[in-house]
Amino acid sequence: MSSMIQVRVDGGLFEAAKTAGAVATRSAAEQIRHWARIGREFENAAQVEAAEKAQHADRLEAFAQLRELDEGLEEPEYVETDPSIREITRRLNAALGETLVAALAYSDDPKASHGWATEDSLLPPRGAITRLAFAYAQWQKIAAAEGEQVARLWFVGDNPLLDNETPVNAIREGLLDEVGRAAQALVDDSFAG
C-alpha cells in the first residue's frame, strides 16, 4: 500500500479541484491526484517522443548513407522504358499519389515524382527508374486481375509474404523479387496464409 503525505496546494488550485472533482464525482484530493497522474503521463510521453525522434534521426542518417551507396552504383545514364519513364510516373502518380510514388522510388522528397512526370524536368535518379518501371508492371498486373481499388490497397497494405511490410516499402528497399512473387500470389489466388 502506498503511503500518503500531506502537501500544501494553492487555494485557487484546491477550489478548481473541488469544482472539477464534483463533475467527475471525485473529492478535491482525488481530483488533484488525477491531475498529477495525467501530468506524469504527459511527461513520460514527451520522453518517449524524444527517444523516438532520436531513433528517427538515426534512421534518416542510415538512409542517407544507403542513398549515397545507391547513387554510386554503375548504371546506364538512361534506361529506356515503354511507355516512357515520364509516362510511367504520371500513371503511377494518378494511381497511387505522388508521395507514395516518390517513396517507392527511394526519394526523400515527397514531391519528386511530380517533377519526374513533367517534360521539362530532370529524369528520376538512376536507381529510381528500375523501381518505377517495376512498380508500374506490378500495378498493371494486379489492376487487370483484381481492379484498381484492390491494386491501390495492395500497394499500401501490410503483406504477410513481405514480412508484413507494405509493397511500397519493399520496392523502396529493393526487394523486387519478393514483391513480384507477392503480386503473383494475389493474381493467382495462391496465398494460403
N, C-alpha and C positions, 0 to 999 in steps of 0.2 A: 504494500500500500504506500502511496506517495505521501510524503509529509507536507503539511500546509504551513506556510509562513504568512505573516501579515505584511502587507505592502500599502504604503500611502499613495493615494491617487488624487489628482486634481478634482476639485468639486464639480467642475463642468464635465469632466470625463465620467464621473460617477453618475451624474444626472442623465447624461446621454446613454449610459449603460442601462440605467433603470428604464428609460423610455423604450430603447431598442429591445431590451430583455422582455418587457411586458408584451410586446408584439409576438415574440417567439416563445412566450411562457418560460422565460429564464429569469433568475434573480439577477441583480446587478453584478454580483460576484461571478456568477456563471457566464454572463454576457462578456465580462472583461476577460475571463479565461478563454472564451470562444474567440474573441478578437485576437488574443495572444497566440492561439493556435494558428489562426489564419495568417497572422504576421510571420510566424515561424515558417509556415509552408511557402509563403511568398519568397522569403529569404532563401530557403532551400531550393526553390525552383530557379531563382536567379543564379545560384551557384551551379546548378545542373546546366542551365542555359549557357553560362560562361564556359563550362567544360566542353559542352557540345560545340560551341563556337571555335574553341581551340582545336578540337578534333577536325572540324570542317576546314579550318585554315591549313592543318596538316595535310588533309586530303587534296586541297587545292594545290598545294606545293608539289605533292606527288603527281597530280595530274599535269602540272606544268612540266615536270621532268619527263613524263611519258610523252607529252606532246613534242618536246624537243627531240626525243628519240624517233618518234613517228615521222616528223618532218625531215629528219636526217636520212631516212631510208632512200635508197636509189630507186626511183620510179621514173617512167617516162614523163616528159613535161605535160603531155596532154593525152588522156585516154579517150579514144573515140567510142561513143556510145550511140545506140539507135533506139529511141529518139535521142536527141542531144542531151547533154547533162543539164543544160538550162531548162529544157522541156521536162525532163525527169523531175528536176527540183520544183518547177511550177506545179506539176501534177501532185507530187508529194505534199507540197505546201497546202494545196487545196484539200487534200485528203486528211492530213494529219495535223496541219498547222505549222507555222514557221518555226516556233520554238522547239517542237519535237523533232522536226527535220534537222535543225541546227544541232540538236543534242545527239541524234543518232549519227551524224556526220563528224562527231568529235569536236565541235566548235564550242568555245566558251562564250561566244556572242550569240544571244538568242535571236537576233535579227539577221544573222549572216545569210541564212538561206533565202531571205528576200532579195538580197543583193545578187546572189548566185543565179537567181532566176531572171535577172534583168540583163538585157542585151548589152548595155554599155558598161557593165561592171566586170570585175575580175572573176575568173572561174574559181570554183572551190579549191582548197588546198589539195595537193596530190593524193593524200591518204583518204580524203573525203569522197572522192569520185567513186572509188570502189564501193564504199559503204552506201552511197546514194543509189547507185545502179543496182546493188544487191537488194536494198530495201524496196526499191520500186518493183523488182521482179517478184519479191515475196508478196507485196501489196496486190499486184495483178493476179497472182495465183490464188490468193485467198479471196479477194473480191469476186473473182469469176466463179469460184466454187460456192462461197458462203454469203456473198453480198458485202457491200461497202461498210455497213454498220458493224458487222461481225469482224471484218478486217481491221477496222479502227480500234475496236475493243481488244482484239488480239494483240495489236502492237503495244498497247499501254497496260495490259493486264499482266499480273504475275503469272509465270508459266512454269508448271512443275517440271517440264522437260528441260528447263533452263535454270534449274536450282532455284525456282521461284523468283527469278529476275524477269523484268519485262523484256520483250524482244527489242525495244528501243535501246535499253541499256546494254543488252548483249551485243547488238550490232555495233554500238559505240565502242565496246571493248574488243571488237574484232572477232567475236565468236560466230563467224558466218556459217561454218559447217553445222554447228549445233542449232542455230536459228533456222537454217534450211531444213533440217530434219524435223524440228518442231512444227514448222509451217506445213510440211508434207504430211505429218501425222494428223494435223487438223483437216487438211483437204481429203485425206484418205479415210478419215474417221477411224484411225488406228490407235489413238491414245487410249490406253487401258488403265489410267491412273485414277 
